[in-house]
Amino acid sequence: MNQHNTEQLASTTATGAPTLLIRRCGTCNKLLAPLTVACSFCQGFDLEWVPSSGTGSIVSWKVTHRYPHGPHGELLPSTKAIVQLDDGPWVYSTIEGEVPPHSDRPVRVQFQPSPVGGAFPVFGIRPSDAVAAPETWPLAG
């Protein structure tokens, strides 16, 4: 079971950088997607927020088109994806930048301001030679 409330998807680290939060079941210790309200393994409701690595890979993706500024604005592409976090859970998200034809490259979470306040997680393709610290990985553009 999921809830659609994004206000607790991000927390800040000691350096002030946002980090993606996921859920951990207090009963069976499984890691779960952020919007989960009940454990899909043991059906427990004792869930806590824990930081995620924020990295993963694309399971599936599709480019859709939308009018971000109303129906009289410009029609823009938007890539929606299922991302498997390196921590285990799958999350539904937007991918920033162009997705390569073979989307086997890793992705990393970034945060964009939400229209209702706070920050909303999106993922960007990591450079294929990303050996630097995650905070230095730019989003593909």
KEGU-285417 format. One line per field, with one value per residue: residue number from 1; residue in three letters; chain; y, x, z of N, C-alpha, C, O in turn. Coordinates in Angstrom, 3 decimals, padded with zeros to 6 digits. Each point is the difference from the previous one (the first is absolute). Layout:
resi NUM; ...
resn ala; ...
chain A; ...
ny Y; ...
nx X; ...
nz Z; ...
cay Y; ...
cax X; ...
caz Z; ...
cy Y; ...
cx X; ...
cz Z; ...
oy Y; ...
ox X; ...
oz Z; ...
***
This chain:
resi 1; 2; 3; 4; 5; 6; 7; 8; 9; 10; 11; 12; 13; 14; 15; 16; 17; 18; 19; 20; 21; 22; 23; 24; 25; 26; 27; 28; 29; 30; 31; 32; 33; 34; 35; 36; 37; 38; 39; 40; 41; 42; 43; 44; 45; 46; 47; 48; 49; 50; 51; 52; 53; 54; 55; 56; 57; 58; 59; 60; 61; 62; 63; 64; 65; 66; 67; 68; 69; 70; 71; 72; 73; 74; 75; 76; 77; 78; 79; 80; 81; 82; 83; 84; 85; 86; 87; 88; 89; 90; 91; 92; 93; 94; 95; 96; 97; 98; 99; 100; 101; 102; 103; 104; 105; 106; 107; 108; 109; 110; 111; 112; 113; 114; 115; 116; 117; 118; 119; 120; 121; 122; 123; 124; 125; 126; 127; 128; 129; 130; 131; 132; 133; 134; 135; 136; 137; 138; 139; 140; 141
resn met; asn; gln; his; asn; thr; glu; gln; leu; ala; ser; thr; thr; ala; thr; gly; ala; pro; thr; leu; leu; ile; arg; arg; cys; gly; thr; cys; asn; lys; leu; leu; ala; pro; leu; thr; val; ala; cys; ser; phe; cys; gln; gly; phe; asp; leu; glu; trp; val; pro; ser; ser; gly; thr; gly; ser; ile; val; ser; trp; lys; val; thr; his; arg; tyr; pro; his; gly; pro; his; gly; glu; leu; leu; pro; ser; thr; lys; ala; ile; val; gln; leu; asp; asp; gly; pro; trp; val; tyr; ser; thr; ile; glu; gly; glu; val; pro; pro; his; ser; asp; arg; pro; val; arg; val; gln; phe; gln; pro; ser; pro; val; gly; gly; ala; phe; pro; val; phe; gly; ile; arg; pro; ser; asp; ala; val; ala; ala; pro; glu; thr; trp; pro; leu; ala; gly
chain A; A; A; A; A; A; A; A; A; A; A; A; A; A; A; A; A; A; A; A; A; A; A; A; A; A; A; A; A; A; A; A; A; A; A; A; A; A; A; A; A; A; A; A; A; A; A; A; A; A; A; A; A; A; A; A; A; A; A; A; A; A; A; A; A; A; A; A; A; A; A; A; A; A; A; A; A; A; A; A; A; A; A; A; A; A; A; A; A; A; A; A; A; A; A; A; A; A; A; A; A; A; A; A; A; A; A; A; A; A; A; A; A; A; A; A; A; A; A; A; A; A; A; A; A; A; A; A; A; A; A; A; A; A; A; A; A; A; A; A; A
ny -001.169; 000.940; 001.056; 001.141; -000.981; 001.871; 000.277; -002.024; 001.134; 001.915; -000.660; 000.928; 000.306; -001.498; -001.391; -001.275; -001.565; 000.798; -000.618; -001.390; 000.717; -001.404; -001.532; 000.462; -001.977; 001.075; -000.258; 001.006; 002.008; -000.648; -000.373; 002.007; -000.753; 001.544; -000.614; -001.057; -001.182; -001.115; -000.934; 000.570; 000.819; 001.942; 001.338; -000.205; 000.308; -001.901; 001.820; -000.851; 002.004; -000.582; 000.467; 001.466; -002.030; -000.831; -001.943; 000.440; -001.267; 000.600; 000.424; 001.933; -000.168; 001.985; -000.166; 001.476; 000.104; 001.713; 000.267; 000.133; 000.486; -002.167; 000.028; 001.715; -001.522; 000.456; -000.702; -000.583; -000.141; -001.931; 000.352; -001.405; 000.235; -001.877; 000.904; -001.042; 000.261; 001.574; 001.793; 000.574; 001.490; -000.677; 001.061; 000.924; -000.206; 001.871; -000.206; 000.279; 001.615; 000.396; -000.830; -000.616; 000.150; 000.444; -000.488; -000.456; 001.834; 000.055; -000.746; 002.117; -000.711; 000.689; 001.890; -000.772; 002.054; -000.109; -001.002; -002.120; 000.339; 001.234; -002.063; 000.591; -001.912; 000.670; -000.934; -000.369; 000.601; -002.068; 001.621; -000.023; 002.193; -000.528; 001.575; 001.559; 001.633; -001.486; 000.440; -001.615; -001.557; 000.188; 001.811; -002.006; 000.577
nx 000.853; -001.327; 001.905; -001.906; 001.638; -000.245; -001.855; -000.863; -000.647; -000.631; 002.118; 000.061; 001.413; 001.510; 000.106; -001.551; 001.613; -000.936; -001.560; 000.840; -002.131; 001.095; -001.198; -000.308; 000.150; -001.659; -001.498; -000.487; -000.624; -002.111; 001.419; -000.561; -001.560; 001.004; -000.521; 001.928; -001.868; 000.417; 000.504; 001.489; 001.384; 000.228; 000.205; 002.235; -000.612; 000.993; -001.195; 001.892; 000.145; 000.147; 001.926; -000.564; 000.258; -002.096; 000.743; 000.533; -001.866; 000.777; -001.889; -000.849; -000.166; -000.583; 000.240; 000.123; -002.165; 001.454; -001.927; 002.191; -000.184; -000.409; -002.235; 000.221; 000.213; 001.969; -000.326; -000.507; 002.060; -001.133; 001.958; -001.431; 000.236; 000.697; -000.284; 001.600; -001.364; 001.593; -001.310; -000.389; -000.234; -002.128; 001.169; -001.817; 000.720; 000.821; -000.351; 001.657; -000.937; 001.800; -001.984; 001.790; 000.897; 002.179; -002.142; 001.756; -000.590; 002.023; -001.285; -000.473; -000.123; -001.956; 000.978; -002.108; 000.561; -000.552; -001.226; 000.352; 001.698; 001.576; 000.338; 000.565; -000.656; 002.118; -000.719; 001.988; -000.129; 000.229; 001.285; 000.267; 000.379; -002.180; 001.586; -000.936; 000.886; -001.030; 001.095; 001.537; -001.277; 001.216; -001.303; -000.951; 001.499
nz 000.000; -001.546; 000.537; -000.224; 001.163; -001.217; 001.196; -000.376; -001.825; 000.963; -000.346; 002.014; -001.734; 000.698; -001.772; 001.003; 000.009; -001.883; 001.473; -001.548; 000.028; 001.367; -001.128; 002.189; -001.074; 001.058; -001.650; -001.977; 000.793; -000.373; -001.717; 000.888; -001.427; -001.294; -002.076; 000.360; -000.482; -001.927; 001.962; -001.580; 001.565; 001.142; -001.793; 000.035; 002.146; 000.636; -000.624; -000.859; 001.034; -002.180; 001.066; -001.603; -000.916; -000.073; 000.846; -002.131; 000.035; -002.031; 001.143; 000.777; -002.241; 000.908; -002.230; 001.685; -000.508; 000.213; 001.107; -000.452; -002.184; 000.414; 000.250; 001.409; 001.624; 000.949; -002.107; 002.122; -000.932; -000.012; 001.024; -001.010; 002.221; -001.024; 002.035; -001.202; 001.772; 000.011; 000.414; -002.153; 001.676; -000.173; -001.602; 000.921; -002.125; 000.935; -002.213; 001.480; -001.237; -001.268; -000.652; 001.226; -002.089; 000.233; 000.397; -001.337; -001.152; 000.956; 001.700; -000.616; 002.116; -000.881; 000.606; -000.263; -000.712; 002.159; -001.601; 000.655; -001.433; 000.966; 000.835; -002.104; 000.995; -000.351; -001.891; 000.987; -002.163; 000.856; 000.841; -002.235; -000.279; 000.059; -000.046; -001.332; 001.255; 001.342; 001.890; -000.343; 000.998; -001.865; 000.240; -000.350; -001.512
cay 001.169; 001.212; 001.284; 000.963; 001.185; 000.107; 000.903; -000.663; -000.767; 000.486; 000.528; 000.597; -000.574; 000.967; 001.028; 000.757; -000.589; -000.870; -001.430; -000.719; -000.871; -001.158; -000.582; -001.295; -000.648; -000.289; -001.398; -000.950; 000.717; 000.176; 001.369; 000.173; 001.267; 001.098; 000.272; -001.186; 000.163; -001.326; -000.870; -000.974; -001.309; -000.560; 000.775; 000.830; 001.442; 000.662; 000.439; 001.173; 000.650; -000.178; 000.574; -000.869; 000.399; 000.911; -000.472; -001.186; -000.205; 000.081; -001.279; 000.263; 001.428; 000.422; 001.441; 000.542; 001.432; 000.740; 001.457; 000.425; 001.352; 000.085; -000.541; 000.905; 000.075; -000.923; -001.419; -000.433; -001.409; -000.312; -001.426; -000.662; -001.255; -000.810; -000.096; -000.911; 000.564; -000.951; -000.486; -001.066; 000.364; 000.677; 001.257; 000.641; 001.331; 000.675; -000.008; 001.256; -000.197; -001.024; -001.374; -000.675; -001.124; -001.126; 000.715; -000.795; 000.855; 000.277; 001.294; 000.546; 000.920; 001.433; 000.549; 001.217; 000.607; -000.440; 001.144; 000.188; 000.155; -001.132; -000.459; -001.220; -000.744; -000.412; -000.700; 000.365; -001.008; 000.262; -000.208; -001.383; -000.065; 000.625; -000.586; 001.029; -000.086; 000.217; 001.396; 000.708; -000.496; 000.901; -000.605; 000.082; 001.043
cax -000.853; 000.790; -000.650; 000.581; 000.385; 001.430; 000.679; 001.047; 000.875; 001.371; 000.520; 001.299; 001.143; 000.725; 000.534; -001.115; -000.437; -001.169; 000.184; -001.253; -000.385; -000.831; -000.564; 000.479; -000.978; 000.525; -000.274; 000.828; 001.214; 000.088; -000.053; -001.192; -000.128; -000.330; -001.421; -000.624; -000.562; -000.032; 001.036; -000.518; 000.559; -000.613; -001.222; 000.149; -000.188; 001.059; 000.971; 000.796; 000.709; 001.453; 000.592; 000.347; 001.211; -000.420; 000.498; -000.689; -000.008; -001.325; -000.635; -000.817; -000.245; -000.823; -000.075; -001.337; 000.065; -000.888; -000.008; 000.298; -000.497; -001.384; -000.257; 000.412; 001.457; 000.746; -000.066; 001.359; 000.130; 000.262; 000.300; -000.442; 000.745; 000.085; 001.412; 000.320; 001.062; 001.033; -000.449; -000.974; -001.347; -000.266; -000.728; -000.451; 000.574; 000.317; 001.423; 000.467; 000.915; -000.340; 000.337; 000.623; -000.795; 000.218; -000.023; 000.652; 000.868; -000.568; -000.636; 000.158; -001.084; 000.197; -001.256; -000.514; -001.045; -001.370; -000.910; -000.717; 000.994; 000.889; 000.766; -000.518; 001.127; 000.087; 001.264; 000.793; 000.957; 001.357; 001.030; 000.488; 001.274; -000.227; 000.729; 000.038; -001.053; -001.319; -000.417; 000.611; -000.518; -000.992; -001.090; 000.189; -000.873
caz 000.000; -000.118; 000.217; -000.920; 000.746; -000.264; 000.926; 000.766; -000.881; 000.081; 001.247; -000.288; 000.695; 000.824; -000.895; -000.546; -001.269; 000.176; -000.220; -000.199; 001.105; -000.308; 001.219; 000.481; 000.861; 001.326; 000.332; -000.767; -000.381; -001.454; -000.500; -000.822; -000.716; 000.915; 000.214; 000.581; 001.344; 000.626; -000.549; -000.963; 000.338; 001.217; 000.213; 001.186; -000.133; 000.757; -000.996; 000.359; -001.101; 000.017; -001.207; -001.122; -000.721; -001.060; -001.289; -000.483; -001.446; -000.601; -000.316; -001.178; -000.160; -001.132; -000.207; -000.219; -000.292; 000.893; -000.072; 001.375; 000.276; -000.452; -001.336; -001.071; 000.022; -000.852; 000.338; 000.316; 000.383; 001.405; 000.100; 001.230; 000.107; 001.211; 000.373; 001.098; 000.828; 000.419; 001.310; -000.214; -000.442; -001.266; 000.133; -001.229; 000.024; -001.248; -000.338; -000.568; -001.118; -000.984; 000.367; -001.137; -000.507; 000.911; 001.282; 001.035; 000.805; 001.323; 000.241; 001.347; 000.341; 000.181; 000.520; -000.614; 000.829; -000.255; -000.086; 001.263; 001.051; 000.205; -001.158; -000.604; -000.563; -001.398; -000.201; -001.165; -000.443; 000.481; -001.019; 000.000; 000.716; 001.310; 001.119; 001.030; 001.015; -000.603; 000.007; -001.123; -001.275; -000.591; -000.761; -001.449; -000.510
cy 001.233; 001.217; 001.005; 001.322; 000.113; 000.820; -000.670; -000.807; 000.418; 000.497; 000.659; -000.661; 001.088; 001.130; 000.861; -000.538; -000.881; -001.459; -000.655; -000.904; -001.136; -000.564; -001.312; -000.546; -000.343; -001.440; -000.950; 000.628; 000.182; 001.484; 000.098; 001.362; 001.099; 000.189; -001.170; 000.290; -001.325; -000.875; -001.043; -001.406; -000.628; 000.682; 000.851; 001.481; 000.796; 000.386; 001.240; 000.554; -000.227; 000.610; -001.078; 000.474; 000.990; -000.392; -001.255; -000.136; 000.007; -001.401; 000.149; 001.498; 000.270; 001.520; 000.363; 001.477; 000.711; 001.496; 000.528; 001.374; 000.188; -000.427; 000.901; 000.178; -001.008; -001.432; -000.509; -001.480; -000.138; -001.506; -000.516; -001.356; -000.720; -000.175; -001.010; 000.616; -001.075; -000.589; -001.121; 000.440; 000.616; 001.270; 000.490; 001.433; 000.575; -000.086; 001.334; -000.309; -001.132; -001.371; -000.661; -001.175; -001.259; 000.601; -000.822; 000.833; 000.306; 001.409; 000.407; 001.009; 001.430; 000.525; 001.301; 000.587; -000.506; 001.221; 000.278; 000.142; -001.250; -000.351; -001.333; -000.751; -000.307; -000.691; 000.494; -001.119; 000.400; -000.179; -001.417; -000.141; 000.606; -000.769; 000.995; -000.237; 000.324; 001.466; 000.763; -000.479; 000.993; -000.794; 000.123; 001.061; 000.090
cx 000.899; -000.830; 000.704; 000.248; 001.510; 000.759; 001.107; 000.956; 001.455; 000.303; 001.324; 001.080; 000.657; 000.573; -001.096; -000.513; -001.220; 000.352; -001.373; -000.262; -000.866; -000.499; 000.694; -001.053; 000.662; -000.206; 000.953; 001.275; 000.179; -000.066; -001.106; 000.013; -000.484; -001.481; -000.758; -000.520; -000.135; 001.032; -000.624; 000.527; -000.726; -001.325; 000.046; -000.174; 001.071; 001.129; 000.727; 000.663; 001.494; 000.572; 000.335; 001.320; -000.348; 000.498; -000.753; 000.125; -001.442; -000.486; -000.789; -000.245; -000.833; 000.015; -001.453; 000.165; -001.036; 000.120; 000.286; -000.562; -001.421; -000.151; 000.445; 001.511; 000.615; -000.118; 001.425; 000.038; 000.311; 000.200; -000.400; 000.677; -000.278; 001.487; 000.140; 001.165; 001.025; -000.334; -001.029; -001.348; -000.031; -000.779; -000.405; 000.497; 000.090; 001.505; 000.326; 000.987; -000.463; 000.457; 000.626; -000.859; 000.142; 000.159; 000.608; 000.950; -000.662; -000.589; 000.220; -001.109; 000.527; -001.346; -000.341; -001.053; -001.374; -000.901; -000.747; 000.954; 000.829; 000.743; -000.546; 001.157; -000.185; 001.349; 000.674; 000.961; 001.378; 000.976; 000.551; 001.316; -000.106; 000.727; 000.097; -001.120; -001.344; -000.410; 000.559; -000.516; -000.999; -001.126; 000.340; -000.944; -000.041
cz 000.000; 000.351; -000.897; 000.709; -000.120; 001.039; 000.797; -000.869; 000.109; 001.401; -000.350; 000.839; 000.843; -000.849; -000.609; -001.323; 000.238; -000.275; -000.120; 001.194; -000.519; 001.320; 000.336; 000.948; 001.328; 000.420; -000.711; -000.553; -001.511; -000.343; -001.038; -000.680; 000.948; 000.293; 000.607; 001.407; 000.740; -000.700; -000.928; 000.270; 001.191; 000.363; 001.271; -000.305; 000.739; -000.956; 000.492; -001.251; 000.174; -001.275; -001.029; -000.597; -001.103; -001.379; -000.402; -001.497; -000.500; -000.337; -001.299; -000.082; -001.236; -000.059; -000.272; -000.338; 000.856; -000.272; 001.403; 000.360; -000.512; -001.453; -001.147; -000.037; -000.951; 000.519; 000.193; 000.358; 001.485; 000.102; 001.370; 000.058; 001.309; 000.252; 001.126; 000.753; 000.327; 001.366; -000.126; -000.515; -001.401; 000.301; -001.386; 000.045; -001.405; -000.202; -000.643; -001.112; -000.898; 000.475; -001.221; -000.467; 000.856; 001.388; 001.127; 000.851; 001.335; 000.092; 001.453; 000.248; 000.103; 000.488; -000.697; 000.930; -000.419; -000.085; 001.300; 001.180; 000.178; -001.279; -000.479; -000.646; -001.485; -000.149; -001.264; -000.329; 000.516; -001.151; 000.094; 000.743; 001.395; 001.092; 001.142; 001.001; -000.638; -000.076; -001.193; -001.342; -000.557; -000.639; -001.472; -000.540; -001.475
oy 000.049; -000.012; -000.139; 000.992; -000.841; 000.199; 000.703; -000.871; -000.745; 000.503; -000.182; -000.404; 001.144; 001.113; 000.953; 000.524; -000.734; -000.287; 000.396; -000.700; 000.208; 000.497; -000.740; 000.706; -000.644; -000.462; -000.857; -000.700; 000.385; 000.769; -000.894; 000.898; -000.288; 000.372; 000.035; 000.670; -000.014; 000.096; -000.685; -000.957; -001.163; -000.360; 000.437; 000.445; 001.230; -000.696; 000.893; -000.714; 000.181; 000.026; -001.113; 001.146; 000.793; 000.761; -000.707; 000.536; -000.277; -000.761; -000.851; 000.684; -000.818; 000.681; -000.550; 000.540; -000.516; 000.462; 000.151; 000.322; 001.100; -000.185; -000.459; 000.798; -000.611; -000.240; 000.068; -000.530; 000.856; -000.771; 000.455; -000.658; 000.591; -000.497; 000.083; 000.123; -001.175; -001.077; -000.728; -000.528; 000.561; 000.010; -000.242; 000.676; -000.647; 000.062; 000.404; -000.888; -000.633; -000.157; 000.022; -000.550; -000.712; 000.470; -000.115; -000.534; 000.096; 000.902; -000.826; 000.741; 000.242; -000.701; 000.881; -000.735; -000.149; 000.972; 001.118; -000.103; -001.089; 000.827; -000.809; 000.600; -000.437; 000.170; 000.370; -000.731; 001.132; -000.847; -000.560; -001.098; 000.495; -001.047; -000.332; -000.861; 000.839; 000.384; 001.077; 000.547; 000.314; -001.163; 000.995; 000.147; 000.847
ox 000.989; -001.226; 001.196; -000.678; 000.727; 001.205; 000.873; 000.699; 000.888; -000.869; 000.503; -000.229; -000.454; 000.181; 000.293; -000.974; -000.049; 000.882; -000.945; 000.899; -000.863; 000.365; 000.421; -000.491; 001.048; 000.627; 000.615; 000.815; 001.086; -000.691; -000.181; 000.741; -000.669; -000.351; -001.228; 000.666; -000.251; 000.173; -000.951; -000.445; -000.399; -000.628; -001.040; 000.217; -000.042; 001.011; -000.600; 000.198; 000.535; -000.682; 000.397; 000.404; 000.847; -000.151; -000.551; 000.920; -000.935; 000.694; 000.085; -000.020; -000.062; -000.106; -000.634; 001.101; -001.091; 000.954; -000.932; -000.138; -000.377; 000.994; 000.074; 000.507; -000.685; 000.107; 000.814; -000.948; 000.656; -000.850; 000.514; 000.162; -000.433; 000.729; -000.693; 001.105; -000.345; 000.481; -000.235; -000.451; 000.990; -000.864; 000.698; -000.138; -000.348; 000.768; -000.655; 000.840; -001.029; 001.115; -000.593; -000.771; -000.978; 001.078; -000.581; 000.663; -001.225; 000.366; 000.307; -000.385; 001.119; -001.007; 000.846; -000.687; -000.283; 000.214; -000.469; -000.419; -000.420; 000.138; -000.483; 000.783; -001.069; 000.882; -000.663; 000.447; 000.443; -000.220; 000.096; 000.352; 000.992; -000.461; 000.479; -000.859; -000.059; -000.694; -000.500; 000.397; -000.987; 000.165; 000.585; -001.107; -000.706
oz 000.732; -000.113; -000.256; -000.269; 000.529; -000.156; 000.510; 000.517; -000.416; 000.712; -001.109; 001.140; 000.006; 000.493; -000.723; -000.542; 000.988; -000.810; 000.684; 000.466; -000.853; 001.065; -000.889; 000.881; 000.031; 000.953; 000.636; -000.602; -000.435; 000.667; -000.827; 000.402; 000.992; 001.119; 000.072; 000.790; 001.206; -001.215; 000.377; -000.634; -000.056; 000.995; 000.492; -001.126; -000.005; -000.092; 000.599; -000.983; 001.094; -001.025; 000.347; 000.195; -000.412; -000.956; 000.845; -000.616; 000.750; -000.673; -000.885; 001.023; -000.918; 001.020; -000.901; 000.108; 000.242; -000.628; 000.789; 001.180; -000.401; -000.702; -001.140; -000.789; -000.820; 001.203; -000.921; 000.579; 000.593; -000.446; 001.022; -001.027; 000.989; -000.858; 001.014; -000.530; 000.126; 000.354; 000.965; -001.016; -000.470; 000.876; -000.985; 001.019; -000.988; 000.960; -000.960; 000.140; 000.242; 000.497; -001.079; 000.787; 000.230; 000.363; 001.079; 000.889; 000.081; -000.755; 000.861; -000.904; 000.451; -000.098; -000.157; 000.709; -001.189; 000.724; 000.214; 001.153; -000.389; -000.901; 000.792; -000.736; -000.426; 000.842; -000.969; 000.883; -000.197; -000.866; 001.093; 000.433; 000.535; 000.454; 001.084; -000.194; -000.899; -000.941; -000.324; -001.029; 000.665; -000.365; -000.427; 000.517; -000.547
***
